[in-house]
Amino acid sequence: MADRRTDAESFETLAMPMFTSLYNFAHWLAHNREEAEDLVQEAYLKALKGFASFQQGTNFRAWMYRILRNTFLTSRSGLGMKMTVPLDREEDAVGPPTDTPEAALLARADQQMLQSALERLPVQFREVILLCDVEEMSYREIAEIIGIPIGTVMSRLSRARKSMRELLAEKMRGASK
């Protein structure tokens, strides 16, 4: 019994500081607050159950992100799986404070344009951009989480960034007409 309590305490010590970043990653993947919450909860449950198999001294952060990513991917593979739809429109966190209403409107438009472009990327591109540029993980950590070679991470990241630039340029051309 003491070993179980020690494992749970060790898990809690390692896992709880990561909650916000795991939730943010899940939200970016799922595009839905409720689904992101469910994904994180399920990932934590799976990680706690499998904590005995975690090898001390290895990258716990990468291990948790891999569990979350796999939970996300398998949640979409079931037959007839439907995304949940929130009844009220979620207001995401606003950017930095602005001086004028016009500046606030422009900042929000830029944020929405970036989010829209990111959401249009295929999952394999979106996840490398999020892990690298938002979560600031190394290529090695990303490769470990996704289970691909570092060269593939770099290639996907390059193609993802190019796609983002093209999507944003397309949006800008459409906005100027």
N, C-alpha and C positions, 0 to 999 in steps of 0.2 A: 504494500500500500504506500509506503514511504517513497519507493522508486517512482510510482505513478505520479505522486504529488510533486516530486522533484522534477520529473519530466514536464509536467504541466506548467510548473513555475519557470523552468528553463525556456519552454516554448513561449510563454507569455512575455518573458523578458526580451526575447529575440524578436517576436512577431508584432507586438503591439506598437512599437515605434514606426512600423511600416504601414500601418492601417491607412493613413491618408493617401500615401503615394499609390498603394494598391487600389484603393477606391478610385482615385483619379484615372489610373490606367484602365480599370474596368469600365468606368464611365465613358472614356474615349472609345473603347472597343464596342461597347453595347449601345451607345447613344441614348441611354435611358437610365434615369436615376434609380428606379426600382429594380431594374434588371442588374445594374451595377452593384447595388446593395446585396442582392441575392447571390451574385457571383462571388463577391468578397466573402460573404458568410459561408458559402459552400467551400471556397478555397481554404478558409481558416479551419473549417471542420475536417476537411481531407488532410490538411497539413498536421493538425493535432493528432488525428488518428494514425498518421504515418510518421510521426516525429521520431519514433524509435528507429526508423530506417535512415534518418538523416545522419550523415557522417560528420561528426564534430570536426571543425577545422576547415570544412569546405564552405563554399559561398552560400550562406543561408538566404540572402536576398535573392540570388538567382534561383534558388530552390523554390522560394515562395512565388516568384513571378512565373516560373514554369508551371506550377500547380494552378495558378490563376489563369494563365493562358490556355492550358489544356482544358480547364473547366469551361472556359469560354468557348473553345472550339468544339468540345463534345456537346455543349448545350445547344449548339446550332445544327448538329448532325442528326437529331432525332426526327423521325417522320412526322410531318405536320406541325413542326415546332413553329410557334407564332411569337412575335415580339409583343411584349405587353405595351399598352398605350396609356400614358398618364392622362388622368382626367383634367388636371390643371397644368398649364404651361409652366415648366420649371424655369426659374430665373437663375441663370448661372452667375457666378461671381463676376462682378464688374471689374474693369481694369483699374489702372491708377486714377486718382482723383484728377479732375480737369477743372480749368478756370471758368469756361463758358459753356452754355448749353450746346453751342455749335461744335465745340471741341469734344464734348462728351458724345454727341451723336456720331461724329466722325470716328472716334475711337471704338465705339460699339459696332459701327459698320465694318471697320477693319477686322475686328475680332470675329464678327459673324462671317466675313468673307474667308478668313483663314480656317475657321471651323468647318465651313461648308466645303472648302477644297479638301481638307483633311478627311472628311467623311466620305468623299467621293473616291478616295484611294482604296484599292483592294486591301484587305486585312493584312496580307503579308508585307505591304509597304507601310501601312499605317502603324503597325506595331513596331517596326524598326525605327521610324521617326519618333514615335512617342518614347520608346525606351532610350534612344540616344539623345534626342534634343530636349525632351521634357524631363525625363527621369535622370538624365545625365549619366547613363551607364556606359561602360567601356564596350568596345566591340567584342572583347572576350566574354564579358558578362552576357551580352545579347546573344552571342553564339551559343553559350551554355543554356540560356533560358529557352531559346527557340529550337535548339538541337541541330544547328547547321554550322558549316565551317565559317571562320572569320571572313574569308574572302567573299562568301555569299552574303554575309551581313553588309560588307562594304558595298557590294554590287547592288543589293536591294536598297540600301540607303541612298546611293547615288541616283538610282532610277526613281525612287520615291521623291527625292528633292526635285529632280527634273520634272516629274509629273506635277508636283505642287506648283512649281514655277509656271508651267504651261496652263494649269487650271486657273491660277491667279491672273495670268495674262489674259486668258479668255474672259474671265469675269470683268477685268478692267476694260477690255475692248467693248464688252456688252454694256457696261455702265456708261461709257462715253458716247454711245449712240443715242 
